[in-house]
Amino acid sequence: MRKVMLALTALLLTVGLTLAAPVRLVKFDEDKKVVTVKEGKKGEEVEKTYKLDDKTKFFDEDKEIKMQDAIKKMSGDKAVKGFDLKADGETATEIKFMAKKKKKNDN
């Protein structure tokens, strides 16, 4: 019984660590393929750095995109502000860009 409980606890911890968390982009280093983000509740945010590798998957909403397209989204003056990030340790496994909110027209 003890082994079953330990296995169940380990499974729940693993699933909890792989859930996507919304993060805010701080900076992106294209040469090193490293992204620095702020995560956590407002006022309790912590900066973390994640590496991107060939296994990292990128999504624009629900459509998978190439790393080059994702790099364009994270670079420059019009870089995305937020996205969902799944990580395994210090390596990002999945980045999902959120849909842009439409502005209301006051006509």
C-alpha positions in Angstrom: 0.0 0.0 0.0 2.8 2.3 0.9 4.4 1.8 -2.6 1.1 2.7 -4.3 0.8 5.9 -2.3 4.4 6.9 -3.1 3.9 6.2 -6.8 0.7 8.2 -6.8 2.3 11.1 -5.1 5.3 11.1 -7.5 2.8 11.0 -10.4 0.9 14.0 -9.2 4.0 16.0 -8.6 5.3 15.2 -12.1 2.0 16.2 -13.7 1.9 19.4 -11.6 5.4 20.4 -12.8 4.5 19.9 -16.5 1.4 22.1 -16.5 1.6 25.2 -18.5 2.0 28.4 -16.6 1.3 31.9 -18.0 4.5 34.0 -18.0 5.6 37.5 -19.1 8.5 37.9 -21.4 11.4 39.9 -19.9 14.1 39.3 -22.5 15.1 36.9 -25.2 18.7 36.1 -26.2 18.5 34.8 -29.8 22.2 33.8 -29.9 22.1 31.6 -26.7 18.5 30.5 -27.3 17.6 31.6 -23.8 14.3 33.2 -22.7 13.9 35.1 -19.4 10.4 35.4 -18.0 8.5 36.5 -15.0 6.2 34.0 -13.5 3.9 33.9 -10.5 1.2 36.1 -9.0 1.4 39.8 -9.4 3.5 41.2 -6.6 5.1 37.8 -6.0 6.7 37.4 -9.5 10.0 35.7 -9.9 12.4 35.9 -12.9 13.4 32.6 -14.4 15.5 31.7 -17.4 14.8 28.8 -19.6 16.8 27.3 -22.5 15.3 26.5 -25.8 16.4 23.4 -27.7 15.5 21.4 -30.8 12.8 19.5 -28.8 11.0 22.6 -27.7 7.6 22.9 -29.4 6.0 26.2 -30.3 2.3 27.0 -30.8 0.5 30.0 -32.1 -2.8 29.5 -30.4 -3.4 25.8 -31.4 -1.2 25.7 -34.6 2.4 24.4 -34.2 4.9 26.8 -35.7 8.7 26.6 -36.4 11.3 27.8 -34.0 12.3 30.6 -36.5 8.7 32.0 -36.4 8.7 31.8 -32.6 12.0 33.7 -32.4 10.5 36.5 -34.5 7.5 36.7 -32.1 9.9 37.0 -29.1 12.3 39.5 -30.7 12.2 43.1 -31.7 10.0 46.1 -30.7 6.7 44.2 -31.2 7.7 41.2 -29.2 4.8 39.3 -27.5 4.3 40.2 -23.9 2.9 36.9 -22.5 2.6 33.2 -23.3 2.1 29.9 -21.7 5.3 27.9 -20.9 5.9 24.3 -20.0 9.3 23.3 -18.7 11.3 20.3 -17.6 13.8 21.8 -15.2 15.6 24.7 -16.9 14.6 23.7 -20.4 11.4 24.9 -22.0 9.5 22.0 -23.6 6.5 23.9 -25.0 5.7 27.6 -25.6 2.1 28.6 -26.6 1.5 32.1 -27.7 -1.8 33.5 -26.6 -4.3 35.1 -29.0 -4.2 38.9 -29.1 -7.1 40.6 -27.5 -9.2 42.7 -29.9 -9.6 46.3 -29.0 -13.2 47.6 -28.6 -14.3 50.3 -30.9 -16.1 53.2 -29.2 -18.2 54.3 -32.2 
